Amino acid sequence: MKQIHKIIALFSMIFITGIFITVVNINAPLNINTSPESVKIQKDSLYFKKLDNKTI
């Protein structure tokens, strides 16, 4: 019976250690603060020029 308890304790420690390592590895890339890239927004002037030239 003592052997069964030792085996169960060993496998439970391996299981808990595996879960802990997995959680640490998944959370590591999520904690990195990256600054968002800035993009300049410009209006398309060609579209507005085409609208100005049309007559109704």
Phi and psi in radians as a Rosetta constraint file:
Dihedral C 1 N 2 CA 2 C 2 CIRCULARHARMONIC -1.138 0.35
Dihedral N 2 CA 2 C 2 N 3 CIRCULARHARMONIC -0.595 0.35
Dihedral C 2 N 3 CA 3 C 3 CIRCULARHARMONIC -1.141 0.35
Dihedral N 3 CA 3 C 3 N 4 CIRCULARHARMONIC -0.676 0.35
Dihedral C 3 N 4 CA 4 C 4 CIRCULARHARMONIC -1.143 0.35
Dihedral N 4 CA 4 C 4 N 5 CIRCULARHARMONIC -0.729 0.35
Dihedral C 4 N 5 CA 5 C 5 CIRCULARHARMONIC -1.110 0.35
Dihedral N 5 CA 5 C 5 N 6 CIRCULARHARMONIC -0.696 0.35
Dihedral C 5 N 6 CA 6 C 6 CIRCULARHARMONIC -1.144 0.35
Dihedral N 6 CA 6 C 6 N 7 CIRCULARHARMONIC -0.728 0.35
Dihedral C 6 N 7 CA 7 C 7 CIRCULARHARMONIC -1.147 0.35
Dihedral N 7 CA 7 C 7 N 8 CIRCULARHARMONIC -0.763 0.35
Dihedral C 7 N 8 CA 8 C 8 CIRCULARHARMONIC -1.124 0.35
Dihedral N 8 CA 8 C 8 N 9 CIRCULARHARMONIC -0.719 0.35
Dihedral C 8 N 9 CA 9 C 9 CIRCULARHARMONIC -1.122 0.35
Dihedral N 9 CA 9 C 9 N 10 CIRCULARHARMONIC -0.707 0.35
Dihedral C 9 N 10 CA 10 C 10 CIRCULARHARMONIC -1.114 0.35
Dihedral N 10 CA 10 C 10 N 11 CIRCULARHARMONIC -0.833 0.35
Dihedral C 10 N 11 CA 11 C 11 CIRCULARHARMONIC -1.166 0.35
Dihedral N 11 CA 11 C 11 N 12 CIRCULARHARMONIC -0.617 0.35
Dihedral C 11 N 12 CA 12 C 12 CIRCULARHARMONIC -1.191 0.35
Dihedral N 12 CA 12 C 12 N 13 CIRCULARHARMONIC -0.657 0.35
Dihedral C 12 N 13 CA 13 C 13 CIRCULARHARMONIC -1.135 0.35
Dihedral N 13 CA 13 C 13 N 14 CIRCULARHARMONIC -0.732 0.35
Dihedral C 13 N 14 CA 14 C 14 CIRCULARHARMONIC -1.104 0.35
Dihedral N 14 CA 14 C 14 N 15 CIRCULARHARMONIC -0.731 0.35
Dihedral C 14 N 15 CA 15 C 15 CIRCULARHARMONIC -1.123 0.35
Dihedral N 15 CA 15 C 15 N 16 CIRCULARHARMONIC -0.813 0.35
Dihedral C 15 N 16 CA 16 C 16 CIRCULARHARMONIC -1.155 0.35
Dihedral N 16 CA 16 C 16 N 17 CIRCULARHARMONIC -0.698 0.35
Dihedral C 16 N 17 CA 17 C 17 CIRCULARHARMONIC -1.106 0.35
Dihedral N 17 CA 17 C 17 N 18 CIRCULARHARMONIC -0.720 0.35
Dihedral C 17 N 18 CA 18 C 18 CIRCULARHARMONIC -1.100 0.35
Dihedral N 18 CA 18 C 18 N 19 CIRCULARHARMONIC -0.730 0.35
Dihedral C 18 N 19 CA 19 C 19 CIRCULARHARMONIC -1.120 0.35
Dihedral N 19 CA 19 C 19 N 20 CIRCULARHARMONIC -0.755 0.35
Dihedral C 19 N 20 CA 20 C 20 CIRCULARHARMONIC -1.088 0.35
Dihedral N 20 CA 20 C 20 N 21 CIRCULARHARMONIC -0.791 0.35
Dihedral C 20 N 21 CA 21 C 21 CIRCULARHARMONIC -1.125 0.35
Dihedral N 21 CA 21 C 21 N 22 CIRCULARHARMONIC -0.688 0.35
Dihedral C 21 N 22 CA 22 C 22 CIRCULARHARMONIC -1.121 0.35
Dihedral N 22 CA 22 C 22 N 23 CIRCULARHARMONIC -0.763 0.35
Dihedral C 22 N 23 CA 23 C 23 CIRCULARHARMONIC -1.120 0.35
Dihedral N 23 CA 23 C 23 N 24 CIRCULARHARMONIC -0.722 0.35
Dihedral C 23 N 24 CA 24 C 24 CIRCULARHARMONIC -1.130 0.35
Dihedral N 24 CA 24 C 24 N 25 CIRCULARHARMONIC -0.730 0.35
Dihedral C 24 N 25 CA 25 C 25 CIRCULARHARMONIC -1.200 0.35
Dihedral N 25 CA 25 C 25 N 26 CIRCULARHARMONIC -0.572 0.35
Dihedral C 25 N 26 CA 26 C 26 CIRCULARHARMONIC -1.313 0.35
Dihedral N 26 CA 26 C 26 N 27 CIRCULARHARMONIC -0.695 0.35
Dihedral C 26 N 27 CA 27 C 27 CIRCULARHARMONIC -1.340 0.35
Dihedral N 27 CA 27 C 27 N 28 CIRCULARHARMONIC -0.352 0.35
Dihedral C 27 N 28 CA 28 C 28 CIRCULARHARMONIC -1.054 0.35
Dihedral N 28 CA 28 C 28 N 29 CIRCULARHARMONIC -0.856 0.35
Dihedral C 28 N 29 CA 29 C 29 CIRCULARHARMONIC -1.241 0.35
Dihedral N 29 CA 29 C 29 N 30 CIRCULARHARMONIC -0.392 0.35
Dihedral C 29 N 30 CA 30 C 30 CIRCULARHARMONIC -1.344 0.35
Dihedral N 30 CA 30 C 30 N 31 CIRCULARHARMONIC -0.389 0.35
Dihedral C 30 N 31 CA 31 C 31 CIRCULARHARMONIC -1.507 0.35
Dihedral N 31 CA 31 C 31 N 32 CIRCULARHARMONIC -0.120 0.35
Dihedral C 31 N 32 CA 32 C 32 CIRCULARHARMONIC -1.314 0.35
Dihedral N 32 CA 32 C 32 N 33 CIRCULARHARMONIC 2.186 0.35
Dihedral C 32 N 33 CA 33 C 33 CIRCULARHARMONIC -1.571 0.35
Dihedral N 33 CA 33 C 33 N 34 CIRCULARHARMONIC 1.942 0.35
Dihedral C 33 N 34 CA 34 C 34 CIRCULARHARMONIC -1.884 0.35
Dihedral N 34 CA 34 C 34 N 35 CIRCULARHARMONIC 2.371 0.35
Dihedral C 34 N 35 CA 35 C 35 CIRCULARHARMONIC -1.352 0.35
Dihedral N 35 CA 35 C 35 N 36 CIRCULARHARMONIC 2.346 0.35
Dihedral C 35 N 36 CA 36 C 36 CIRCULARHARMONIC -1.197 0.35
Dihedral N 36 CA 36 C 36 N 37 CIRCULARHARMONIC 2.518 0.35
Dihedral C 36 N 37 CA 37 C 37 CIRCULARHARMONIC -1.288 0.35
Dihedral N 37 CA 37 C 37 N 38 CIRCULARHARMONIC 2.394 0.35
Dihedral C 37 N 38 CA 38 C 38 CIRCULARHARMONIC -1.622 0.35
Dihedral N 38 CA 38 C 38 N 39 CIRCULARHARMONIC 2.413 0.35
Dihedral C 38 N 39 CA 39 C 39 CIRCULARHARMONIC -2.198 0.35
Dihedral N 39 CA 39 C 39 N 40 CIRCULARHARMONIC 2.284 0.35
Dihedral C 39 N 40 CA 40 C 40 CIRCULARHARMONIC -1.408 0.35
Dihedral N 40 CA 40 C 40 N 41 CIRCULARHARMONIC 2.306 0.35
Dihedral C 40 N 41 CA 41 C 41 CIRCULARHARMONIC -1.756 0.35
Dihedral N 41 CA 41 C 41 N 42 CIRCULARHARMONIC 2.196 0.35
Dihedral C 41 N 42 CA 42 C 42 CIRCULARHARMONIC -2.175 0.35
Dihedral N 42 CA 42 C 42 N 43 CIRCULARHARMONIC 2.464 0.35
Dihedral C 42 N 43 CA 43 C 43 CIRCULARHARMONIC -1.397 0.35
Dihedral N 43 CA 43 C 43 N 44 CIRCULARHARMONIC 2.555 0.35
Dihedral C 43 N 44 CA 44 C 44 CIRCULARHARMONIC -1.386 0.35
Dihedral N 44 CA 44 C 44 N 45 CIRCULARHARMONIC 1.913 0.35
Dihedral C 44 N 45 CA 45 C 45 CIRCULARHARMONIC -1.318 0.35
Dihedral N 45 CA 45 C 45 N 46 CIRCULARHARMONIC -0.401 0.35
Dihedral C 45 N 46 CA 46 C 46 CIRCULARHARMONIC -1.149 0.35
Dihedral N 46 CA 46 C 46 N 47 CIRCULARHARMONIC -0.627 0.35
Dihedral C 46 N 47 CA 47 C 47 CIRCULARHARMONIC -1.128 0.35
Dihedral N 47 CA 47 C 47 N 48 CIRCULARHARMONIC -0.748 0.35
Dihedral C 47 N 48 CA 48 C 48 CIRCULARHARMONIC -1.217 0.35
Dihedral N 48 CA 48 C 48 N 49 CIRCULARHARMONIC -0.601 0.35
Dihedral C 48 N 49 CA 49 C 49 CIRCULARHARMONIC -1.168 0.35
Dihedral N 49 CA 49 C 49 N 50 CIRCULARHARMONIC -0.650 0.35
Dihedral C 49 N 50 CA 50 C 50 CIRCULARHARMONIC -1.156 0.35
Dihedral N 50 CA 50 C 50 N 51 CIRCULARHARMONIC -0.632 0.35
Dihedral C 50 N 51 CA 51 C 51 CIRCULARHARMONIC -1.215 0.35
Dihedral N 51 CA 51 C 51 N 52 CIRCULARHARMONIC -0.622 0.35
Dihedral C 51 N 52 CA 52 C 52 CIRCULARHARMONIC -1.217 0.35
Dihedral N 52 CA 52 C 52 N 53 CIRCULARHARMONIC -0.531 0.35
Dihedral C 52 N 53 CA 53 C 53 CIRCULARHARMONIC -1.418 0.35
Dihedral N 53 CA 53 C 53 N 54 CIRCULARHARMONIC -0.289 0.35
Dihedral C 53 N 54 CA 54 C 54 CIRCULARHARMONIC -1.405 0.35
Dihedral N 54 CA 54 C 54 N 55 CIRCULARHARMONIC 2.505 0.35
Dihedral C 54 N 55 CA 55 C 55 CIRCULARHARMONIC -1.911 0.35
Dihedral N 55 CA 55 C 55 N 56 CIRCULARHARMONIC 2.598 0.35
